[in-house]
């Protein structure tokens, strides 16, 4: 049985809730367990205990799509710290 965590929060960009995206928790070296993730809709996201990340260190990836009228826009990486 995996020791998973219930994770929830709100993701904002420049102070405004992210309209649509995805958050992924990817275990890094020393953390055993599956990757997991969920959708972000108008800011909030939540992973219940049964689907949450395992305890340990993770790389967290946020993917968002925003229509700008331009072909490609790069969004800078963001570091997120989670309590261990």
Backbone as XML, in Angstrom:
<?xml version="1.0"?>
<chain id="A" units="angstrom">
  <residue number="1" name="UNK">
    <atom name="N" x="0.846" y="-1.185" z="0.000"/>
    <atom name="CA" x="0.000" y="0.000" z="0.000"/>
    <atom name="C" x="0.889" y="1.245" z="0.000"/>
  </residue>
  <residue number="2" name="UNK">
    <atom name="N" x="0.573" y="2.182" z="-0.861"/>
    <atom name="CA" x="1.346" y="3.416" z="-0.985"/>
    <atom name="C" x="0.891" y="4.448" z="0.046"/>
  </residue>
  <residue number="3" name="UNK">
    <atom name="N" x="1.851" y="5.196" z="0.564"/>
    <atom name="CA" x="1.559" y="6.268" z="1.520"/>
    <atom name="C" x="1.317" y="7.552" z="0.731"/>
  </residue>
  <residue number="4" name="UNK">
    <atom name="N" x="0.073" y="7.772" z="0.308"/>
    <atom name="CA" x="-0.279" y="8.913" z="-0.537"/>
    <atom name="C" x="-0.724" y="10.111" z="0.287"/>
  </residue>
  <residue number="5" name="UNK">
    <atom name="N" x="-0.719" y="11.274" z="-0.348"/>
    <atom name="CA" x="-1.129" y="12.530" z="0.286"/>
    <atom name="C" x="-2.328" y="13.129" z="-0.422"/>
  </residue>
  <residue number="6" name="UNK">
    <atom name="N" x="-3.206" y="13.765" z="0.332"/>
    <atom name="CA" x="-4.296" y="14.562" z="-0.233"/>
    <atom name="C" x="-3.701" y="15.931" z="-0.540"/>
  </residue>
  <residue number="7" name="UNK">
    <atom name="N" x="-3.820" y="16.377" z="-1.774"/>
    <atom name="CA" x="-3.226" y="17.654" z="-2.193"/>
    <atom name="C" x="-4.303" y="18.515" z="-2.845"/>
  </residue>
  <residue number="8" name="UNK">
    <atom name="N" x="-4.391" y="19.779" z="-2.415"/>
    <atom name="CA" x="-5.291" y="20.710" z="-3.082"/>
    <atom name="C" x="-4.685" y="22.101" z="-2.980"/>
  </residue>
  <residue number="9" name="UNK">
    <atom name="N" x="-5.080" y="22.946" z="-3.908"/>
    <atom name="CA" x="-4.573" y="24.303" z="-3.909"/>
    <atom name="C" x="-5.202" y="25.106" z="-5.024"/>
  </residue>
  <residue number="10" name="UNK">
    <atom name="N" x="-4.687" y="26.300" z="-5.196"/>
    <atom name="CA" x="-5.142" y="27.187" z="-6.264"/>
    <atom name="C" x="-3.920" y="27.690" z="-6.997"/>
  </residue>
  <residue number="11" name="UNK">
    <atom name="N" x="-3.916" y="27.576" z="-8.309"/>
    <atom name="CA" x="-2.789" y="28.029" z="-9.118"/>
    <atom name="C" x="-3.167" y="29.342" z="-9.791"/>
  </residue>
  <residue number="12" name="UNK">
    <atom name="N" x="-2.309" y="30.343" z="-9.584"/>
    <atom name="CA" x="-2.546" y="31.665" z="-10.171"/>
    <atom name="C" x="-1.365" y="32.075" z="-11.041"/>
  </residue>
  <residue number="13" name="UNK">
    <atom name="N" x="-1.658" y="32.849" z="-12.059"/>
    <atom name="CA" x="-0.643" y="33.430" z="-12.934"/>
    <atom name="C" x="-0.837" y="34.941" z="-12.895"/>
  </residue>
  <residue number="14" name="UNK">
    <atom name="N" x="0.182" y="35.651" z="-12.462"/>
    <atom name="CA" x="0.101" y="37.113" z="-12.317"/>
    <atom name="C" x="-1.096" y="37.529" z="-11.461"/>
  </residue>
  <residue number="15" name="UNK">
    <atom name="N" x="-1.381" y="36.753" z="-10.408"/>
    <atom name="CA" x="-2.453" y="37.084" z="-9.484"/>
    <atom name="C" x="-3.838" y="36.627" z="-9.894"/>
  </residue>
  <residue number="16" name="UNK">
    <atom name="N" x="-3.983" y="36.118" z="-11.106"/>
    <atom name="CA" x="-5.298" y="35.671" z="-11.589"/>
    <atom name="C" x="-5.344" y="34.140" z="-11.645"/>
  </residue>
  <residue number="17" name="UNK">
    <atom name="N" x="-6.472" y="33.524" z="-11.278"/>
    <atom name="CA" x="-6.583" y="32.070" z="-11.344"/>
    <atom name="C" x="-6.328" y="31.551" z="-12.763"/>
  </residue>
  <residue number="18" name="UNK">
    <atom name="N" x="-5.577" y="30.449" z="-12.851"/>
    <atom name="CA" x="-5.333" y="29.815" z="-14.148"/>
    <atom name="C" x="-6.649" y="29.266" z="-14.669"/>
  </residue>
  <residue number="19" name="UNK">
    <atom name="N" x="-7.032" y="29.677" z="-15.870"/>
    <atom name="CA" x="-8.322" y="29.293" z="-16.440"/>
    <atom name="C" x="-8.404" y="27.793" z="-16.730"/>
  </residue>
  <residue number="20" name="UNK">
    <atom name="N" x="-7.356" y="27.258" z="-17.356"/>
    <atom name="CA" x="-7.382" y="25.848" z="-17.737"/>
    <atom name="C" x="-5.960" y="25.309" z="-17.807"/>
  </residue>
  <residue number="21" name="UNK">
    <atom name="N" x="-5.749" y="24.151" z="-17.197"/>
    <atom name="CA" x="-4.416" y="23.562" z="-17.238"/>
    <atom name="C" x="-4.395" y="22.198" z="-16.585"/>
  </residue>
  <residue number="22" name="UNK">
    <atom name="N" x="-3.182" y="21.732" z="-16.326"/>
    <atom name="CA" x="-2.967" y="20.431" z="-15.699"/>
    <atom name="C" x="-1.750" y="20.528" z="-14.787"/>
  </residue>
  <residue number="23" name="UNK">
    <atom name="N" x="-1.825" y="19.906" z="-13.614"/>
    <atom name="CA" x="-0.702" y="19.815" z="-12.700"/>
    <atom name="C" x="-0.313" y="18.351" z="-12.585"/>
  </residue>
  <residue number="24" name="UNK">
    <atom name="N" x="1.000" y="18.081" z="-12.662"/>
    <atom name="CA" x="1.509" y="16.711" z="-12.552"/>
    <atom name="C" x="2.567" y="16.662" z="-11.462"/>
  </residue>
  <residue number="25" name="UNK">
    <atom name="N" x="2.555" y="15.597" z="-10.686"/>
    <atom name="CA" x="3.533" y="15.339" z="-9.636"/>
    <atom name="C" x="4.363" y="14.143" z="-10.082"/>
  </residue>
  <residue number="26" name="UNK">
    <atom name="N" x="5.652" y="14.372" z="-10.360"/>
    <atom name="CA" x="6.537" y="13.339" z="-10.890"/>
    <atom name="C" x="7.604" y="13.029" z="-9.850"/>
  </residue>
  <residue number="27" name="UNK">
    <atom name="N" x="7.599" y="11.806" z="-9.266"/>
    <atom name="CA" x="8.586" y="11.471" z="-8.246"/>
    <atom name="C" x="10.016" y="11.621" z="-8.767"/>
  </residue>
  <residue number="28" name="UNK">
    <atom name="N" x="10.894" y="12.177" z="-7.930"/>
    <atom name="CA" x="12.303" y="12.318" z="-8.285"/>
    <atom name="C" x="13.100" y="11.200" z="-7.610"/>
  </residue>
  <residue number="29" name="UNK">
    <atom name="N" x="14.390" y="11.156" z="-7.878"/>
    <atom name="CA" x="15.260" y="10.116" z="-7.322"/>
    <atom name="C" x="15.069" y="10.016" z="-5.816"/>
  </residue>
  <residue number="30" name="UNK">
    <atom name="N" x="14.924" y="8.815" z="-5.319"/>
    <atom name="CA" x="14.739" y="8.590" z="-3.893"/>
    <atom name="C" x="13.281" y="8.491" z="-3.477"/>
  </residue>
  <residue number="31" name="UNK">
    <atom name="N" x="12.358" y="8.801" z="-4.374"/>
    <atom name="CA" x="10.927" y="8.697" z="-4.076"/>
    <atom name="C" x="10.337" y="7.616" z="-4.971"/>
  </residue>
  <residue number="32" name="UNK">
    <atom name="N" x="9.819" y="6.572" z="-4.354"/>
    <atom name="CA" x="9.231" y="5.470" z="-5.113"/>
    <atom name="C" x="7.722" y="5.624" z="-5.162"/>
  </residue>
  <residue number="33" name="UNK">
    <atom name="N" x="7.176" y="5.528" z="-6.338"/>
    <atom name="CA" x="5.731" y="5.614" z="-6.498"/>
    <atom name="C" x="5.391" y="6.134" z="-7.874"/>
  </residue>
  <residue number="34" name="UNK">
    <atom name="N" x="4.112" y="6.059" z="-8.229"/>
    <atom name="CA" x="3.686" y="6.493" z="-9.556"/>
    <atom name="C" x="3.556" y="8.010" z="-9.655"/>
  </residue>
  <residue number="35" name="UNK">
    <atom name="N" x="3.667" y="8.513" z="-10.868"/>
    <atom name="CA" x="3.351" y="9.915" z="-11.143"/>
    <atom name="C" x="1.837" y="10.062" z="-11.092"/>
  </residue>
  <residue number="36" name="UNK">
    <atom name="N" x="1.380" y="11.257" z="-10.790"/>
    <atom name="CA" x="-0.055" y="11.506" z="-10.748"/>
    <atom name="C" x="-0.322" y="12.954" z="-11.139"/>
  </residue>
  <residue number="37" name="UNK">
    <atom name="N" x="-1.557" y="13.282" z="-11.409"/>
    <atom name="CA" x="-1.892" y="14.652" z="-11.774"/>
    <atom name="C" x="-3.389" y="14.830" z="-11.907"/>
  </residue>
  <residue number="38" name="UNK">
    <atom name="N" x="-3.774" y="16.065" z="-12.148"/>
    <atom name="CA" x="-5.184" y="16.387" z="-12.291"/>
    <atom name="C" x="-5.326" y="17.684" z="-13.076"/>
  </residue>
  <residue number="39" name="UNK">
    <atom name="N" x="-6.542" y="18.019" z="-13.424"/>
    <atom name="CA" x="-6.811" y="19.255" z="-14.157"/>
    <atom name="C" x="-6.899" y="20.439" z="-13.202"/>
  </residue>
  <residue number="40" name="UNK">
    <atom name="N" x="-6.623" y="21.613" z="-13.749"/>
    <atom name="CA" x="-6.813" y="22.881" z="-13.047"/>
    <atom name="C" x="-7.898" y="23.612" z="-13.816"/>
  </residue>
  <residue number="41" name="UNK">
    <atom name="N" x="-8.966" y="23.994" z="-13.123"/>
    <atom name="CA" x="-10.055" y="24.725" z="-13.767"/>
    <atom name="C" x="-10.357" y="25.984" z="-12.970"/>
  </residue>
  <residue number="42" name="UNK">
    <atom name="N" x="-10.108" y="27.130" z="-13.569"/>
    <atom name="CA" x="-10.341" y="28.433" z="-12.928"/>
    <atom name="C" x="-9.587" y="28.575" z="-11.607"/>
  </residue>
  <residue number="43" name="UNK">
    <atom name="N" x="-8.384" y="27.964" z="-11.531"/>
    <atom name="CA" x="-7.499" y="28.096" z="-10.382"/>
    <atom name="C" x="-7.376" y="26.869" z="-9.512"/>
  </residue>
  <residue number="44" name="UNK">
    <atom name="N" x="-8.480" y="26.357" z="-8.921"/>
    <atom name="CA" x="-8.352" y="25.250" z="-7.983"/>
    <atom name="C" x="-8.022" y="23.914" z="-8.643"/>
  </residue>
  <residue number="45" name="UNK">
    <atom name="N" x="-7.309" y="23.095" z="-7.870"/>
    <atom name="CA" x="-7.060" y="21.703" z="-8.240"/>
    <atom name="C" x="-7.102" y="20.879" z="-6.959"/>
  </residue>
  <residue number="46" name="UNK">
    <atom name="N" x="-7.380" y="19.587" z="-7.103"/>
    <atom name="CA" x="-7.400" y="18.713" z="-5.936"/>
    <atom name="C" x="-7.134" y="17.274" z="-6.353"/>
  </residue>
  <residue number="47" name="UNK">
    <atom name="N" x="-6.292" y="16.609" z="-5.580"/>
    <atom name="CA" x="-6.058" y="15.175" z="-5.733"/>
    <atom name="C" x="-6.429" y="14.524" z="-4.411"/>
  </residue>
  <residue number="48" name="UNK">
    <atom name="N" x="-7.501" y="13.718" z="-4.377"/>
    <atom name="CA" x="-7.880" y="13.055" z="-3.136"/>
    <atom name="C" x="-6.819" y="12.035" z="-2.723"/>
  </residue>
  <residue number="49" name="UNK">
    <atom name="N" x="-6.882" y="11.613" z="-1.496"/>
    <atom name="CA" x="-5.892" y="10.704" z="-0.932"/>
    <atom name="C" x="-5.646" y="9.480" z="-1.821"/>
  </residue>
  <residue number="50" name="UNK">
    <atom name="N" x="-6.681" y="8.896" z="-2.370"/>
    <atom name="CA" x="-6.535" y="7.677" z="-3.181"/>
    <atom name="C" x="-5.747" y="7.905" z="-4.472"/>
  </residue>
  <residue number="51" name="UNK">
    <atom name="N" x="-5.749" y="9.146" z="-5.011"/>
    <atom name="CA" x="-5.033" y="9.442" z="-6.248"/>
    <atom name="C" x="-3.859" y="10.403" z="-6.044"/>
  </residue>
  <residue number="52" name="UNK">
    <atom name="N" x="-3.632" y="10.845" z="-4.816"/>
    <atom name="CA" x="-2.602" y="11.840" z="-4.538"/>
    <atom name="C" x="-1.193" y="11.305" z="-4.711"/>
  </residue>
  <residue number="53" name="UNK">
    <atom name="N" x="-0.199" y="12.211" z="-4.693"/>
    <atom name="CA" x="1.192" y="11.779" z="-4.816"/>
    <atom name="C" x="1.649" y="11.047" z="-3.557"/>
  </residue>
  <residue number="54" name="UNK">
    <atom name="N" x="2.650" y="10.192" z="-3.712"/>
    <atom name="CA" x="3.240" y="9.526" z="-2.555"/>
    <atom name="C" x="4.102" y="10.540" z="-1.803"/>
  </residue>
  <residue number="55" name="UNK">
    <atom name="N" x="4.350" y="10.279" z="-0.523"/>
    <atom name="CA" x="5.216" y="11.175" z="0.244"/>
    <atom name="C" x="6.621" y="11.134" z="-0.326"/>
  </residue>
  <residue number="56" name="UNK">
    <atom name="N" x="7.275" y="12.294" z="-0.362"/>
    <atom name="CA" x="8.638" y="12.380" z="-0.867"/>
    <atom name="C" x="8.802" y="13.580" z="-1.778"/>
  </residue>
  <residue number="57" name="UNK">
    <atom name="N" x="9.936" y="13.618" z="-2.464"/>
    <atom name="CA" x="10.233" y="14.741" z="-3.358"/>
    <atom name="C" x="9.691" y="14.472" z="-4.756"/>
  </residue>
  <residue number="58" name="UNK">
    <atom name="N" x="9.153" y="15.544" z="-5.372"/>
    <atom name="CA" x="8.570" y="15.453" z="-6.710"/>
    <atom name="C" x="8.981" y="16.649" z="-7.556"/>
  </residue>
  <residue number="59" name="UNK">
    <atom name="N" x="9.019" y="16.434" z="-8.850"/>
    <atom name="CA" x="9.069" y="17.554" z="-9.794"/>
    <atom name="C" x="7.613" y="17.830" z="-10.143"/>
  </residue>
  <residue number="60" name="UNK">
    <atom name="N" x="7.224" y="19.085" z="-10.025"/>
    <atom name="CA" x="5.844" y="19.456" z="-10.310"/>
    <atom name="C" x="5.803" y="20.206" z="-11.629"/>
  </residue>
  <residue number="61" name="UNK">
    <atom name="N" x="4.972" y="19.737" z="-12.531"/>
    <atom name="CA" x="4.832" y="20.375" z="-13.839"/>
    <atom name="C" x="3.430" y="20.946" z="-13.979"/>
  </residue>
  <residue number="62" name="UNK">
    <atom name="N" x="3.377" y="22.179" z="-14.472"/>
    <atom name="CA" x="2.106" y="22.836" z="-14.767"/>
    <atom name="C" x="2.064" y="23.074" z="-16.274"/>
  </residue>
  <residue number="63" name="UNK">
    <atom name="N" x="1.001" y="22.619" z="-16.907"/>
    <atom name="CA" x="0.811" y="22.854" z="-18.333"/>
    <atom name="C" x="-0.460" y="23.674" z="-18.481"/>
  </residue>
  <residue number="64" name="UNK">
    <atom name="N" x="-0.347" y="24.780" z="-19.195"/>
    <atom name="CA" x="-1.505" y="25.650" z="-19.398"/>
    <atom name="C" x="-1.546" y="26.110" z="-20.842"/>
  </residue>
  <residue number="65" name="UNK">
    <atom name="N" x="-2.756" y="26.308" z="-21.333"/>
    <atom name="CA" x="-2.941" y="26.831" z="-22.682"/>
    <atom name="C" x="-3.689" y="28.149" z="-22.557"/>
  </residue>
  <residue number="66" name="UNK">
    <atom name="N" x="-3.140" y="29.163" z="-23.194"/>
    <atom name="CA" x="-3.789" y="30.473" z="-23.183"/>
    <atom name="C" x="-3.756" y="31.011" z="-24.609"/>
  </residue>
  <residue number="67" name="UNK">
    <atom name="N" x="-4.896" y="31.323" z="-25.146"/>
    <atom name="CA" x="-4.959" y="31.857" z="-26.495"/>
    <atom name="C" x="-4.479" y="33.304" z="-26.482"/>
  </residue>
  <residue number="68" name="UNK">
    <atom name="N" x="-3.452" y="33.583" z="-27.280"/>
    <atom name="CA" x="-2.871" y="34.929" z="-27.317"/>
    <atom name="C" x="-2.888" y="35.529" z="-28.713"/>
  </residue>
  <residue number="69" name="UNK">
    <atom name="N" x="-3.165" y="34.707" z="-29.712"/>
    <atom name="CA" x="-3.080" y="35.173" z="-31.082"/>
    <atom name="C" x="-1.690" y="34.965" z="-31.663"/>
  </residue>
  <residue number="70" name="UNK">
    <atom name="N" x="-0.739" y="34.537" z="-30.815"/>
    <atom name="CA" x="0.625" y="34.248" z="-31.268"/>
    <atom name="C" x="0.769" y="32.739" z="-31.399"/>
  </residue>
  <residue number="71" name="UNK">
    <atom name="N" x="1.783" y="32.321" z="-32.175"/>
    <atom name="CA" x="1.977" y="30.894" z="-32.382"/>
    <atom name="C" x="2.438" y="30.177" z="-31.117"/>
  </residue>
  <residue number="72" name="UNK">
    <atom name="N" x="3.547" y="30.574" z="-30.531"/>
    <atom name="CA" x="4.092" y="29.905" z="-29.351"/>
    <atom name="C" x="4.522" y="30.938" z="-28.329"/>
  </residue>
  <residue number="73" name="UNK">
    <atom name="N" x="4.118" y="30.714" z="-27.102"/>
    <atom name="CA" x="4.521" y="31.581" z="-26.001"/>
    <atom name="C" x="5.100" y="30.688" z="-24.921"/>
  </residue>
  <residue number="74" name="UNK">
    <atom name="N" x="6.340" y="30.965" z="-24.504"/>
    <atom name="CA" x="6.951" y="30.179" z="-23.441"/>
    <atom name="C" x="6.631" y="30.813" z="-22.104"/>
  </residue>
  <residue number="75" name="UNK">
    <atom name="N" x="6.255" y="29.972" z="-21.145"/>
    <atom name="CA" x="5.968" y="30.423" z="-19.788"/>
    <atom name="C" x="7.150" y="30.012" z="-18.922"/>
  </residue>
  <residue number="76" name="UNK">
    <atom name="N" x="7.679" y="30.925" z="-18.106"/>
    <atom name="CA" x="8.834" y="30.563" z="-17.278"/>
    <atom name="C" x="8.482" y="29.483" z="-16.262"/>
  </residue>
  <residue number="77" name="UNK">
    <atom name="N" x="9.495" y="28.674" z="-15.913"/>
    <atom name="CA" x="9.305" y="27.614" z="-14.925"/>
    <atom name="C" x="9.047" y="28.223" z="-13.557"/>
  </residue>
  <residue number="78" name="UNK">
    <atom name="N" x="8.280" y="27.506" z="-12.757"/>
    <atom name="CA" x="7.936" y="27.955" z="-11.412"/>
    <atom name="C" x="8.335" y="26.865" z="-10.429"/>
  </residue>
  <residue number="79" name="UNK">
    <atom name="N" x="9.006" y="27.230" z="-9.334"/>
    <atom name="CA" x="9.343" y="26.275" z="-8.295"/>
    <atom name="C" x="8.259" y="26.287" z="-7.239"/>
  </residue>
  <residue number="80" name="UNK">
    <atom name="N" x="7.838" y="25.096" z="-6.833"/>
    <atom name="CA" x="6.801" y="24.954" z="-5.813"/>
    <atom name="C" x="7.378" y="24.066" z="-4.713"/>
  </residue>
  <residue number="81" name="UNK">
    <atom name="N" x="7.241" y="24.478" z="-3.468"/>
    <atom name="CA" x="7.694" y="23.655" z="-2.347"/>
    <atom name="C" x="6.484" y="23.067" z="-1.646"/>
  </residue>
  <residue number="82" name="UNK">
    <atom name="N" x="6.576" y="21.771" z="-1.371"/>
    <atom name="CA" x="5.536" y="21.080" z="-0.616"/>
    <atom name="C" x="6.140" y="20.622" z="0.692"/>
  </residue>
  <residue number="83" name="UNK">
    <atom name="N" x="5.381" y="20.682" z="1.785"/>
    <atom name="CA" x="5.911" y="20.158" z="3.045"/>
    <atom name="C" x="6.167" y="18.668" z="2.928"/>
  </residue>
  <residue number="84" name="UNK">
    <atom name="N" x="7.236" y="18.192" z="3.565"/>
    <atom name="CA" x="7.542" y="16.762" z="3.498"/>
    <atom name="C" x="7.017" y="16.030" z="4.703"/>
  </residue>
</chain>
